């Protein structure tokens, strides 16, 4: 039973076509791909979360994962319609069935779905690590939003680690 899982939240094509581009998109994508490869090598569950809404209807091109992401057949997928990956999805049940106690969170957008998933993860009793260089947004002041998100999440017990600090094993990062 694995105790850690990697969550890759809303890294979907449609979010990369906004008027304001995703802040440091290439670096974020590189970091997420590195973490996914590292998790696969350590046999850590990788869970892709895809948001469905009026601008990204399910099974449309905008709803698809960014082409840089290369999920394996063994990876898991969660489809959501709310901000949090936990709200009205089977994510908590899946994590529980896998014996997961810690989640490592990456993806889009910092002050929205990333924030919500981290907060709900804490409420549900998970140890939550947010990859500080593994999430982003397309806000007018993206660095400020990231900094504020980090500060708020640290206050409630979310750990912040850079990609280079994450070391996946079956018991800890």
C-alpha positions in Angstrom: 0.0 0.0 0.0 1.4 3.4 -1.0 1.2 6.2 1.5 1.9 9.1 -1.0 0.1 10.1 -4.2 0.9 12.8 -6.8 -2.1 15.0 -7.8 -1.9 16.8 -11.1 -4.8 19.2 -11.1 -6.4 20.8 -14.2 -3.4 20.9 -16.5 -5.7 21.0 -19.5 -5.3 22.6 -22.9 -8.0 25.1 -22.5 -6.2 26.8 -19.6 -3.2 27.5 -21.8 -5.2 29.4 -24.4 -6.4 32.3 -22.1 -5.8 35.9 -23.0 -3.3 36.1 -20.1 -0.8 33.2 -20.5 -0.1 30.8 -17.7 2.8 32.2 -15.7 6.1 30.3 -16.2 4.1 27.6 -18.0 7.1 25.8 -19.5 9.0 25.5 -16.2 5.8 24.4 -14.4 5.1 21.7 -17.1 8.7 20.5 -16.9 8.5 20.2 -13.2 5.2 18.3 -13.3 6.5 15.9 -15.9 9.7 15.3 -13.8 7.6 14.6 -10.7 5.3 12.2 -12.7 8.2 10.3 -14.0 9.8 10.1 -10.5 6.4 8.9 -9.0 6.1 6.3 -11.7 9.6 5.0 -11.1 8.8 4.8 -7.3 5.5 3.1 -8.0 3.6 6.1 -6.4 0.0 6.6 -7.6 -0.3 9.5 -10.1 -3.8 11.0 -10.3 -4.8 13.4 -13.0 -7.7 15.7 -12.2 -9.7 17.3 -15.0 -12.2 20.1 -14.6 -15.4 20.2 -16.6 -17.3 23.4 -17.1 -18.9 25.5 -19.8 -15.6 26.6 -21.3 -14.1 23.2 -21.0 -16.9 20.7 -21.7 -15.9 17.0 -21.1 -14.2 15.3 -24.0 -13.6 18.5 -26.0 -10.1 19.5 -27.1 -9.9 22.2 -24.4 -10.8 19.6 -21.7 -7.9 17.3 -22.7 -4.7 17.2 -20.8 -1.8 19.4 -22.0 0.2 17.5 -24.6 3.4 17.6 -22.5 1.7 15.3 -20.0 2.0 11.6 -20.8 -0.1 9.6 -18.4 0.5 5.8 -18.1 -2.2 3.3 -18.4 -1.8 2.7 -14.6 -2.5 6.3 -13.8 -5.8 7.3 -12.3 -8.2 10.1 -13.5 -10.7 12.1 -11.6 -13.3 14.3 -13.3 -14.6 17.3 -11.3 -17.1 20.1 -11.7 -16.2 22.0 -8.5 -13.1 23.9 -7.4 -11.8 21.1 -5.1 -10.6 17.8 -6.5 -12.3 16.3 -3.4 -15.7 17.9 -3.7 -18.3 15.6 -5.2 -15.7 13.2 -6.6 -14.4 9.8 -5.6 -10.9 11.1 -4.9 -11.0 10.6 -1.1 -12.3 7.1 -1.5 -9.6 6.2 -4.0 -6.8 7.6 -1.8 -8.2 5.8 1.2 -8.4 2.5 -0.7 -4.7 2.9 -1.7 -3.7 3.7 1.9 -2.5 7.2 0.9 -1.8 9.5 3.8 0.1 12.2 2.0 -0.7 14.1 -1.2 1.7 16.1 -3.3 -0.2 18.7 -5.2 0.6 20.4 -8.6 -1.3 22.1 -11.4 -3.6 25.0 -12.1 -4.7 27.5 -10.8 -2.9 28.6 -7.7 -5.6 30.6 -6.0 -8.5 28.4 -7.2 -8.4 24.7 -7.6 -5.0 24.2 -6.1 -5.9 26.2 -3.0 -9.2 24.3 -2.7 -7.6 20.9 -3.0 -4.9 21.7 -0.5 -7.5 23.0 2.1 -9.8 20.0 1.6 -6.9 17.6 1.8 -5.9 19.1 5.2 -9.5 19.0 6.4 -9.7 15.3 5.5 -6.5 14.5 7.5 -3.9 14.2 4.7 -0.4 15.5 5.0 -0.4 18.0 2.1 2.7 19.1 0.2 2.3 21.8 -2.4 5.0 21.8 -5.0 6.1 25.5 -4.9 7.3 25.5 -8.5 4.7 23.0 -9.7 1.6 25.2 -9.9 0.7 28.5 -11.5 -2.1 30.8 -12.7 -2.9 33.3 -15.5 -3.6 36.3 -13.3 -2.5 39.9 -14.0 -0.1 39.6 -11.0 0.8 35.9 -11.0 3.8 36.0 -8.8 1.9 37.9 -6.1 -1.0 35.4 -6.3 1.5 32.5 -5.9 3.1 34.1 -2.9 -0.2 34.9 -1.2 -1.4 31.3 -1.9 1.8 29.9 -0.3 1.4 32.1 2.8 -2.2 31.2 3.3 -1.6 27.5 2.8 1.4 27.4 5.1 -0.8 28.9 7.9 -3.1 25.8 7.8 -0.3 23.3 7.7 0.4 22.7 4.0 4.1 22.0 3.4 5.8 23.8 0.6 8.6 22.1 -1.3 10.3 22.8 -4.6 10.5 20.1 -7.3 14.1 19.4 -6.4 13.1 18.7 -2.8 10.6 16.0 -3.6 11.8 12.5 -3.2 9.1 9.9 -3.7 9.2 6.6 -1.7 6.3 4.5 -0.7 6.2 6.1 2.7 7.2 9.7 2.4 8.4 12.6 0.2 
